[in-house]
Amino acid sequence: MNKRKLRFWEIWNMSFGFLGIQFGFALQGGFMSRIFQTLGADIHDIPIMWIAAPLTGLLVQPIIGYLSDRTWSQRWGRRRPYFLIGAIVSSIALFFVPHSPALWVAAGFLWILDASINISMEPFRALVADKLPESQRSYGFVIQTLIIGIGTWVASNLPWMVSQLGVSDAAANGVVPMSVKVAFAIGAFVFLMSILYTVFTTSEYPPEDMDEFLAEKAKKNQFIPDIINNIGSMPATMKKLGIVQFFSWFAFFTMWSLTNPALTEHVFNTPAPIEANYDMTTETGTNAFQIANTAFQKSSNEVGKYMGIYGLSSMVFALLLAFYAARKNINRKLVHLVSLILGGIGFISMYYIPSPSWLIASFTLIGISWGSILSMPYAMLSSSVDPKKMGVIMGIFNMFIVIPQVIAAVGGINFMYKLLGDGTINAMLVAGISLLIAGMSNLLITNKDAISYNPK
């Protein structure tokens, strides 16, 4: 099928739903560990509590990719029904997660939230490949990254912004502050509205051969054999990108799960107070706990604000790439290699910074790597696979994202960082080393079409 080149605003409209998706991911990534700590979780138990996120991605994304490849509606298209279903469930989960009365309830909401975000996210990746000609693929994924950067920055700052408006950061022991609850409610609204915007402003191409599509759809019980067959026949470029993805996502899962305890402890010197260390039967002990807890909540707002820098940085990086990709071909391999190395330096620098303000530089470098992670691997992959299987291939590719996160969650992070010492900040060193390895792994990629689009 000859696909016409799309104008900027057409690509923007089809990608705008990622604003809401990233609101969900940024609130989850920046503040779930804070919620877990507030509800009494031990630092060493936090990674395992995050295991819901990668496990749901491992299960959900290939299924949604497979189903969306086999879906067609004259009114709703192929990918858009899944955007909408995921958005509705995600918005409900986002609203209620900070109201969790107990740790196990919060962990359950994380499971529901991540599953529903994945239902929305996977078809967005496939939609870019569906709608854009090969010459615009890099540009399209970069525009997505630009929108993701905007969402990350705004959502990461939401609790701090809400707090500045006068909403309280103080709360009773085991209760999430109102500033976080309001921020998550705003995130739920933005998630749903941005997805609706894409659903109603974007059309989709019908299957190229409708008869063949209907015949394929009519086949029964083919899901598992098809998934296994596609895994077994994945192209060499996809396998090599899998190595890059493994180390990239191990690093970022480490950031999402342990940045808040690491930085509140090492940089801000306000670790989460442990109730057993205070005499809660006396007014003095209770007041001391409340003072320490409020200090932790405020510094957690600051950590979220600084984490927003990586969203802002990725947005600026994506904007520069978008201007360049609109006119010239990008050497995707080189861009990704350099970006990941810069991100690795950003993580490692957290151990050595003399004051919190230096976190701006650390997260700026991390944002460059994040902007590349969200665009370059998908642009390289989309040049190496069968367009008819784009949804299921993108879903299978997600295995290289979730497997490292599962390994990290079940003990990989704790084991690796404790080799360097007991301080949680050592987890950021592990994340940095992991990104350096990911960057150098790009040297394995040799497919010329994946590295840079070359029109025949």
Salt bridges, closest charged atoms under 4 A:
GLU10 OE2 - ARG4 NH2 2.49
GLU10 OE1 - ARG7 NH1 3.88
ASP42 OD2 - HIS44 ND1 3.17
ASP69 OD1 - ARG79 NH1 3.05
ASP130 OD2 - ARG79 NE 2.61
GLU134 OE1 - ARG137 NH1 3.21
GLU134 OE2 - ARG332 NH2 3.89
ASP169 OD2 - LYS298 NZ 3.32
GLU204 OE2 - ARG80 NE 3.26
GLU212 OE2 - LYS388 NZ 3.36
GLU216 OE2 - ARG70 NH1 3.93
GLU216 OE1 - LYS219 NZ 3.20
GLU302 OE1 - LYS305 NZ 3.18
ASP449 OD1 - LYS456 NZ 3.56
